[in-house]
Amino acid sequence: MNSHRTAMGTASALVAALALTPLLAAGETTQILQSTLKGQEEMEANIVRFDVGEDWVTDRHIHPGHVFVYVTEGSIKVDVEGEDPRSISAGEAFYETPDRPMVARTLSSDGTSFIVFQMGPKGEPIMVSQPE
């Protein structure tokens, strides 16, 4: 494998993880995959695992790309602007459209784990703060 390509991939994963830090004060992220889409080089896919504590809550934020979330342990509450709040439990998944302000938080006293799959513009952060 090309060492320059590997270094760039590692750097991109680090940038993506750092972009999430303000939103995940009580959690941990693991970059699973980051890949440019063949034939759509301006787009990329990101898969990230989140392991968050019982007091985890995000800032109000948007996602620049399409987001699919699968909860593997515990449950979370998702409050998307213009929609009724939803509770999502282990074994359930949901879809978030791009650029809709939202807040998410843990509902489980033992914390929560979930996988986020996002397809969006290459080089853009997965989440962007949107203060009111």
N, C-alpha and C positions, 0 to 999 in steps of 0.2 A: 504494500500500500504506500502511496506517496506520503512522505512525512509532512510536507507542507499542507496537504489536504487534511491529514489527521490533526495537525496543530490548529488549523482553521476551524475544524469541527469542534474540537475541544474548547476553543476560545468562544465559539458561538454558543455552545451549551452553557458555558460560564456566564456569558452576558445574559442569556435567557433566564438563568437561575437568579442572578443578581437583580434583574428587573422585577422579580417577584418578591424580593425580600421585604419591602415596606408593607406589602399586603399580607404577609404571612408571619407576623411577629411571633406567634406561638406554634409554628409548624416547621416542617422540614420538607424539602423538595428533592426529588431524584429525577434527573433528565434520563429518559429511557431511549428516546430516538429524536433526532432532528434531521430532516431530509428535504432537499429541494425536489419538487415534483417534475418528473420528466415531461418535457413538452410545454411546461408552464414554469419556466425557471424563475419567474418573479414571485412564485408562491412556494411555501414550504409547509411541511407537516411537523408538528411537535407532539410528542407524547411525554407526559410528566406525571410522576406519582407524587401525591401529597399525603403526608402523615401529619395530622394536626391534633393538638390537645383539646381538652374540654372547653377552654376559654377562647378558642380561635374564632376570629371574626375578621373579614376583609374590610379594607377601606371601600368606599363607593368607587366603582371602577367600570370600565368597559373592556371588551375583548375585540381587537381589530379584525379577528378572523372568526370563522365558524367553530364553535366549541361543542364537544360531546363529552359528557362526564359519566363515569361509571363508579358508583360507590361500592367499595369492597368490604368495608367494615364500618359499623356505626351508622350515623345518619347526619344529614346536614339540612339546613333551611336555606332556601334560595329566594331572594326577594328582588325580582327584576322589575324595573320601573314600567308601569302600565299594565302589569299582570298581577294576579293574586299570588301571594307567597306560597311556596311549595316545600314540602318535606320529602326528602329522598333518602331511602334506607338502603342498607347493604343488599346487593343483587339488583338494584334499580339503576336506570340510566336516564339522562335527560339531555336536551339540546338547547343551546343558547345561540341566538342570532347575533351577528356582529353589531357593535356600537350601541348596545342597549345598556344604560347604567344599571348596576346591580350591587347587591351586598350578599355575602354568604356567611353562614356561621354554623358551628358545631351544635348539634342537639344531644349528642351522646356524652355521658359523664366520663367515659373511658377514652374519648377522642374519636377520631374518624380517619379512615384512609380512603382515597379515591384516585382514580386515574383520569387525567384530562387529555383528550386528543383534540388538537386544534389545527385547522388548515387556514392559513392567512398569508398576508404579504410577507415576503422574505425579508428578514432583518428587523421586522417589527417586534416589539415585546409582546408576550402572550397577554398581559394585562396592563392597562394604563389607568392610573388614578383619575377620577373625575369628581373633584370636590363640588359640593352643591353651590 
